[in-house]
Amino acid sequence: MESHGQAGRIQISQQTKERIAPKFNVEPRGLVDIKGKGEMETWWLVEPKTVAQLASSTT
């Protein structure tokens, strides 16, 4: 997936998004053709969630 990335940004797979979404904000990147895997939905890792976001997600 590195060959499809952008400088200064972290691209993650759907599986990684599902694991880190409770603690990190992500934004959809869309479908990317990954060599050896075909088209995959990918996401950009944006930033850690704030304390307020974490608190609101547990209520």
C-alpha positions in Angstrom: 0.0 0.0 0.0 3.0 2.3 0.4 3.2 2.9 -3.4 -0.3 4.3 -3.3 0.2 6.7 -0.4 0.8 10.4 -0.1 3.8 12.0 1.6 3.0 12.8 5.2 -0.1 10.7 5.4 -0.7 7.2 6.8 -3.0 5.0 4.7 -4.6 2.1 6.5 -6.8 -0.9 5.5 -10.4 -1.6 6.5 -9.2 -4.2 9.1 -6.8 -1.7 10.7 -9.5 1.0 10.7 -11.9 -1.3 12.6 -9.2 -2.0 15.2 -8.1 1.6 15.8 -11.4 3.5 15.1 -12.3 3.7 18.9 -9.2 5.8 19.6 -8.4 7.5 16.3 -10.1 9.7 13.7 -9.9 8.4 10.2 -11.2 9.6 6.9 -12.2 7.5 3.9 -9.7 7.4 1.0 -11.7 5.2 -1.3 -10.9 2.1 -3.3 -7.3 1.6 -4.2 -5.9 -1.2 -6.5 -3.4 -3.1 -4.3 -0.9 -5.3 -6.1 -1.6 -8.9 -5.4 -4.9 -8.1 -3.5 -7.1 -6.2 -6.0 -9.3 -3.3 -5.1 -9.4 -2.5 -1.4 -11.2 0.1 0.6 -8.5 2.3 2.3 -8.6 5.1 4.9 -6.3 7.9 6.0 -5.3 8.0 9.7 -6.0 11.6 10.8 -5.3 12.0 14.5 -6.0 10.6 17.9 -9.5 11.3 19.3 -9.8 14.0 21.9 -10.7 13.3 25.4 -14.2 14.7 24.7 -14.6 12.5 21.7 -13.6 9.4 23.7 -16.0 10.4 26.5 -18.9 10.9 24.2 -18.3 7.5 22.5 -18.7 5.6 25.8 -22.1 7.1 26.7 
